[in-house]
């Protein structure tokens, strides 16, 4: 595994351990508040591990070259 992947897994483990620690004493309200951010964290980690680029507003059928060209600034 690369250094980036090891760091990513370490962060994920730390977040999951913290979530478990908060759940054990019955802090369900805190866990409910953290669920959206935990979901986003997992999504970003999966995207990082698979090397996919998230974001952008291009439709699914837009070729990558067209997406890259759309990100450039137009000449003035």
C-alpha positions in Angstrom: 0.0 0.0 0.0 1.2 3.5 -0.7 1.8 6.0 2.0 -1.4 7.9 1.0 -3.5 4.8 1.4 -2.0 4.0 4.8 -2.7 7.5 6.0 -6.3 7.3 4.6 -6.9 4.0 6.4 -5.5 5.4 9.6 -7.8 8.4 9.5 -10.8 6.1 8.8 -9.9 3.9 11.7 -9.5 6.9 14.0 -12.9 8.3 13.0 -14.6 4.9 13.4 -13.0 4.4 16.9 -14.1 7.9 18.0 -17.7 7.1 16.8 -17.7 3.8 18.7 -16.4 5.6 21.9 -19.3 8.1 21.5 -21.8 5.3 21.0 -20.8 3.2 24.0 -22.0 5.7 26.7 -25.3 6.1 24.8 -24.6 9.4 23.1 -27.1 8.7 20.3 -27.7 12.4 19.6 -24.0 12.9 19.0 -23.8 9.9 16.7 -26.9 11.1 14.8 -25.2 14.5 14.3 -22.1 12.8 13.0 -23.7 10.4 10.5 -23.8 12.8 7.5 -20.1 13.7 7.9 -19.1 10.1 8.4 -20.9 9.1 5.2 -19.1 11.9 3.3 -15.8 10.7 4.8 -16.3 7.2 3.7 -17.3 8.3 0.2 -14.2 10.5 -0.1 -11.9 7.7 1.2 -13.4 5.2 -1.3 -12.9 7.7 -4.1 -9.3 8.3 -3.1 -8.5 4.6 -2.9 -10.0 4.0 -6.3 -8.4 7.1 -7.9 -11.7 8.5 -9.1 -12.3 12.2 -9.4 -15.5 13.4 -7.6 -17.1 16.7 -8.3 -17.8 18.6 -11.4 -21.1 19.3 -13.1 -20.6 17.5 -16.3 -23.3 15.0 -17.4 -22.4 11.3 -17.3 -22.1 11.1 -21.1 -19.7 14.0 -21.4 -16.2 12.9 -22.6 -13.4 13.6 -20.2 -11.6 15.8 -22.7 -14.7 18.1 -22.9 -14.8 18.3 -19.1 -11.2 19.2 -18.9 -11.6 21.9 -21.6 -14.6 23.3 -19.8 -12.5 24.0 -16.7 -10.1 26.3 -18.4 -10.7 30.1 -18.3 -11.9 31.7 -21.4 -9.6 34.3 -23.0 -10.5 37.9 -22.5 
